[in-house]
Amino acid sequence: MHEGVDVSNRIGTPVVAPADGIITDSGNDLALGKALVISHGFGMTTRYGHLSKTLVKVGQRVKRAK
């Protein structure tokens, strides 16, 4: 169990950042498959899993989707 919110979508749907942040992890996870983590600061993170592919690298800054 976790305190987050799980959201599903169709295969191939683009993933967008909900807030500005830095990619802190990107790669394969045993439970989540291809995954990435965005750190937004102040202990807030967004984690995406079961991705088809990733287009970002660890350390890359991302902007909130408009």
Summary of the structure (lengths in Angstrom):
residues: 66
radius of gyration: 11.5
end to end distance: 30.8
largest distance: 31.8
contacts: 126
relative contact order: 0.31
helix: 0%
strand: 38%
